[in-house]
Amino acid sequence: MVEWNLGGRLAPYVRDVRAPEGCPVRMTESHQPSGDMSDPPVSDLVITELLTPTPFSSDLGAGMFSGRGLPGQFVVVPPGVPTTILIDAPHRIRNVGIDARTAALWLNGDANRPLDFGVLHAQISDDPLVRQTLHALWGELSAEEPAARLFVESAASALLARIALLAQRSQGREPFRGGLAAWQARRVTEYLNAHFAEQISLDELAALVHLSPYHFARAFKTTLGLPPHRYQTRLRLERAQALLRDTDLTVAQVAEAVGYETPQALGRLFRRELGMSPARYRGQIRR
């Protein structure tokens, strides 16, 4: 985050940087004009706190939202997602960037687990504990005492836990924002059709269309009527049916061709979806 703030097109607006060497938590303060403040993907999880009233329209990877933000309110930007940020007035902000792998380790105990705070990526939020923690981090990041580093990491870990808790509490109240855009649906279905026999993760699909996994899964189902894994399973079934109908491949060969390690796995799919085994399906379709 700091590298982009200091080296990108918004660098002239940075007024202060607090980034101790080797610390996974870094902060900047910027005084920006109105206009397009969009950012490219960065490797950090970023929490942006507003310091002034700020009218905005934004897409942080989970759909457009807009409003008039107030001082102390914040947004959460997931790592690796380009943003659209349009601001209608001069404004001041503070960004805290936390190394994504470190944040995942602190929050989940697994540095490789993706960070996803659900609805918080599609709204502006307000919480006194988050506000107090951000204020404390800003002060201690400039301190030189050895204990300051320990405080910063402890406070940042608590900040992540609080944001995760807010996300869980907000999930049931989320106003869902709709399905995939046409280009998103086309890109992800083309990818699934080309790679249906492979192991495909939700994170991989979500990254194709610049959405968080949480919002992608909901938008995909709204648009296509099935969750992503069920859509992939349907593609495998349709391809297996075509191979059984049009070729002389064995059931084991068909299973391998559509991504199953054993013919038994393909058999379970056929019995669940069609009520018969692959061999019986072939016998009936070729009569």
N, C-alpha and C positions, 0 to 999 in steps of 0.2 A: 504494500500500500504506500509506504513512504517513498519508495522509488518512483512510483507513478506521480505522487503528489509533487515531488521535487523535479522530476524530469519530463512530465507530460505537459500538455497544453494549459493545464490549470495551475502550473507551478508559480506564475507571477502573483497569485492570490494567497499563497501560503505565508502566514505571519509568524508561526512558531512551530518548531518540531521538537518532540521529546522522545528520543529513540536511543536509549542506552545500548552500548555495544553488547551483543550477545543476548539481549533480552527479547523474548518472543512477543512482548507487548510494546506497541509503539503508538504514539498519538501525534496528531497535527491539528493546528487551528488555522482556518482559512477565512478570509473576508472576500466574498465573491460577488460579482455583479449579477444582474438578472441575465437569463439566457439559458443556453444548453450547457448543462454541467455533467453530461453523461460520461461514464467511465468505461474503460475496457475491463476485461476480466483481470482480477488480481488473485494472488495465491492466499491472501489472508481472509479470515472472517472479519468483516468491518461493521462496527456499530457507529452510526453517525448521529450525534446529538445536535439539535438546533439551539443556537444561542440567541436568535432573534426571531420574531414572527416571520414565517416563510410560506408564501403561497406556492404550491408546487403541483406538478403531475409527474408520476414516476412509474417505472417498471423495473423491479429489482429481480426479475426472473420468475415472477409468479403472476403477472398480469398488471395492467395499468390501474393506478389508484391516484386520487388527487385530494387536495384539501388545503387548509391553511394551518401549518404547523406552528406550535407555540414553543417558547423557550423551555428547554428541559425535556421535550419530547424527542423520540429517537426512532430510527429505522435500522433494520438488520439486513445486511447484504451478504448473501452466501458467497463462499469462495468460488472462483472460476466462472462467474456469470457476468456478462456485460450488462450494463445498466443504461436505462434511458431516464434522464433527470432533467426536467424543464422547470426553471424557477422564474417567477414573475416579478421579483424585486431583489434589490441588493440584500445580502444576508451574511450571517456569520455561522460557522459550524465547527465542531470538533469531531474528528474521526479517531476511533481507536481501532487499530488493526492487530489481530491476534493470529499468529502463525496457525494455519488450519490444522496441520498434523498435531501440533501441541494442544490446540483447543480440543480436538477429537480425543486425544489421550486423556486430558483432564476430565472431560465430560463423560466419555464412554469407556475409558480404559483401553481404547483401541485406536491407535493413530491412523489406521486405514479406513475407519468407519466414516462415511460422509456426514457432514453437518447439515442438518435440515431443521429449521425452526418453524415449519409449516406456515400458518397464517401470518406470522410476524413478518414474513417476507413480502406481504401484500397489504401492509397497513402501517400507519404511523402509530406509535405506542407511547404510553405515559406510565411511569412507575417510579415512585419516590425512592425505592431502594436502588434501582438502576441509576437514577440521577445522582444519588449520594455517592455511589461507587465510582461513577465516571469522574465526579469532582475530586474524589480522593486519589484516583489514579493519576489525574492530571497533575496534582500537587507532588505526589511521591516520585513520579517519573523524572523529575528534575533534581531529586535529592541524591546526595553522593554517599550517604551512610551505607555500610554493608547490609544492614537489615532492610533497607528500602527495597532491594531486589526481591527479597522474600515476601515483603508486604505486597508488592506489585503482583507477583505471581499468584499469591493467595487471593487477593482481591479480584484479579481477572478470572480465576477459577470460580469464585463465588458469583461473579457477574454472569458467567456462562450458565451456571446452575439456575440462577434466577430467571434468565431469559428462557431456558428450557422449561421451567415451571410455568411461566407466563404463556408459552406456546401451548402447553398441555391444557391449561385452563381455558384458553381462547378457542381451542379446536372445535368444541361443540357449538360455539356461537358464530362460527365462520360463515359469512355470506358468500357462497360459492360463486365464482366469477365466470363460469362458462367453460366451453370446450376449447379444443385446439383451433388455432387459425388454419386456414386452408393450406398454407405453405408448410405449417408444422405437421399437419395430418399427412400430407403427401410425402414429406421427407421421412417420417418415421415408418410409414407403411411400406415405402420403397425399401427402406433398410431392413425391415422385418422380412419382407419377401425375398430379399437377397441373402439373408443370413438365418433363415428360420431353423436350419438344422444345427445351429451353433448355440452355445450357452450365452445368453444375452442378459445383462443385468439391467435393472430399472435405472440405475445411475447412468449407464451407457446411453439408454434411450432418451432420458431426460436431457442429457448434455447436448444431444443432437438438435434440440429445439430451445435450448437456453431456459429451461425451467427447472425448479427444484424437483427432486423425485416425488415429494408429497403432492405438489400441485400437478405435476405431469400425470401421475396415476389417475387422479380424479378427472382431469381434462380429457385424457385418452378414453376413459370409460364413457364420459358424456358424449364424446364425438362418435365413437365407434361401437358403443354398446357392450363392450367386453373389457375386462382388465387386460393389460398388456400380455401377461403370461397366458391367459385364455385365448387371446388372439393368435399368439404364436402357436399354441397347441392346435388350434383350428387349421392353421396353415400346414402344420405337419400332417394332420389327419387327411386333409384334402390331397396333399402330395402323395401320401401313402396309398390312398384310394386310386389315384391315377396310375401309380406304378403297378399296383396289383391288377388293375384292369388292362393296362396297355403293354405290359412287359412280362417276361417269364422269370424275373428275379425271384429268388426265394424270399420267404417271409423275413428271414434273418438279414438278407441283403437290403430289403426294403426298409427294415428297422434302422439299419446303419445309415442308409441314404437320407433318412428324415431326422436323424439326430438321436436315436435311441441306442443304448449300448447293447441291449438284448432283445430278442424277439418277444420275450415275455412282457417287457415294458410296452411294446407296441400292441400286444394282445390285450393288455389291461385297458389301453386307450380305446381300442375298437369295441371291447365289451361294454365299457362305460358309455361311450358315445353312440354306438350303433346296435348294441345288444347282441353282438356276434363276434366270432374270432376273425382274424384276417383271412385265414384259409376259407372259412365259410363265405365271407364276403366275396372273395375271388370266385368261388364256385357259383354263387348266385348271379353275379354281374356278368359272367361269361356264358350263361345258359342261352 
